[in-house]
Amino acid sequence: METISLHAEVRNSRGKGPTRKLRRAGHLPAVLYGPHEDPTPVTIAPKELLAGLKSERGRNSLFEVLVGDRKELAMVKDVAVDPVTRHPLHVDLYKIDLTKPVRAHVPFSTTGRAVGVQQGGILNIPLRTVPVRSTPDRIPVVIEADVSNLGIHETVSVADLKLPEGVEVMLRPQLTLAIVLEGKKSAAEATAEEPDAS
């Protein structure tokens, strides 16, 4: 799995005043932490972070954090953003071990045009991301499901997914991920086909 370099410097000052000053100087406050470790306050370059967040892996990108003379592998755990500009204000970086599973959210999408949609139905996708558990190097970019054969009222559930080896979806197998609902056109056609009871 490709990593993205992220240069970090340990910061000693905390609080709103110092962090605002850091942002004005073009630095982004962050914390780097891991299991059973106290967080280390650091500053990072916003451009390097955004390079990962805007890549195809997004929040699931793997960063090689360079702190002084050591390197740490980490993933973004949380990002606080400005509600107006949407620029990042603070980042939590979680140290990871490539041999140990982590949890992540992966985009879910469908391929193909459902038979039921061609008949006037509407494809409904309740979830746009699905939670998965796997080692960091096995996290897929996207999880796809082919809906070409779905008729009206037919579904794709978690159990129907074809997942890469070592990837587990943390949802009930019976949970519906895609369903073709009856549209106005198909409902009208069904009504027109009903025999006259008179």
N, C-alpha and C positions, 0 to 999 in steps of 0.2 A: 504494500500500500504506500502510495506516495505521501511524503511528509512536506509540510510547509515551514520554513524557518521563521522563528519569531524571537527577535532579540528583546531581552528583558533586563532591567536594572532594578536592584533592590532599592526600595524607598523607605526612608526612616520617618517621614512626616505623614501624619494622618489628619483626618478632619475635613470639613467642607472647604475651608479657606485654602489650605495647601493643595487639595485636589483640583479646585477651580484654577489655581495658578498653574498646575501641571497641564491642564487641558488647554489653557491659553498659550502655553509654550509648545503645544503640538504633541503632548504625551497623553497616553491613556492609562489611568489607574487600573490595576488588576490585582488579583490575589492568585497565588499558585499553591495548591495544596493536594494532599493525597490521603489514603487511608491511614488513620491514626497519626496524622501529622498536623501541626499547627499551621495555619495559612501564612505564607510569606508574601508581604505586600511588595508589589513590583510595579514598574511602569513599562508599557510596551508601545510599539509604533502602530498607530491606527491603520496605516496602509497595509502593513503585513497581516494584521488580523482580518481586515476586509478582503484581502486576496483569498483567504481561506473561506470566509463566510459566503463570498460570491462565486466560489467554484462549484462544480457540479455536486460535490459532497456536502456543501453548506456547513451546517452546525456539526456534522459528523466528520469533518476534516481532522486529520491528525497533524498536530503541530510539534515541531522539534524546538522546544524553548531553550534558548541559550542564555544562561544566567552566570555571568562571570566565566569561570573555566569549566563549568559543568553543563551537561545537556540533559533535558528532561522531556520525555514524550508526554503530551497532554492533549486533552480534548476540551472544547468549550462546554462548561456546565451551565452557565447562565450569562446573559448579557442584559444590562440595563441600558435602555436607549432614551434619548430625548423625545418626549411625546410630539414635539413639533417638527424638528429637523430629522428625527429618526437616526441621528448619529449616536454611536455607542458612547456611554458615559462611564461604564465600569464593566469589567469582565471577570468571571470566575473560571480559572483554568484548573482542570482536575488531572493529576498525574495518573497515567495508566500503565499497565503491564500488558504487553502484546499476547501473553499466554493466558490472561484472565478475562472472562466475559464481562462485558459492560452492557448497559441498557441505552438504547438510542431510539429516536423516532425517525422513520424512513418514509419518504413520500410514497403514496399509493396511487396508481393510475391504471386505466383500462386500455386495452387495444381492441381493434375491430369494431364493427357496427352491428349491434344486436339485432337479431331477427325481429324481436318484439318492437324495437324502435322503428324498423322499416314498416311495421304494421300499424304505426301510429302511437306506440307507447313512448314512455319517457324513461331514460336511464337515470337512476338516482344513486349517488355515491355518498353515503353518510359520513365516511371518514376520508380525509385527504392525507393523513399520515397514520402509520401503524407502529406501535411500540415493539421493538425487537430486542433479543438478547443474543449476543455473540461476541467473539473476540473482536477487538477493534479492526483488524485487517480483513474481517469477513463481512463487515456491515455493508449491505448493498446500497448502491446509489439510489435505486428505486425498486419497488416491488410492483410487478404488473400482473394483470389477470386478463385473459382473452374472454370477451363477452359476446363474441360473434354468434354463438349458438343459443343465447338466452332468448326465450320467448317471454311474453307478457306474464308477470307474476313469478318469473324464475329468478333465481339469485346466485350470487357467488359468495360463499362463506369463507371464513378463515381456513377451514379444513380443505377447501378446494385449491389453495395457493400452492404453487410449485416454488419452494424455497431453496436457496443455495445451501449446500452442505454446511452444517454448523450454525445455522440461523434459526432461531425460534421466535415465533410471534407470541407476544404476551397478551393474548386475548382468547376468549372462549372459542373453541373450534366451530360452534354453531353460529357465531356472530355474523350477521350479514354485512358484507362490504360493498356489494352492488346489487341492485334489483331493478328490473324493468317494471315500471308502474303503468297502469292503464291511463292513456292520455285521453283528451277530450274527443279526438278524432275516432280512436278505437272504441270508446264508450258509445259514441253516437252510432257507429256502424253496428255494434252489437245490439243496440236498441232497435235499429231499423230491421234487423234480421229476425227479431222475435216475432213469433206467429201472432196474428190478431186473435184475441180471445173472444171477440164478439161473434 
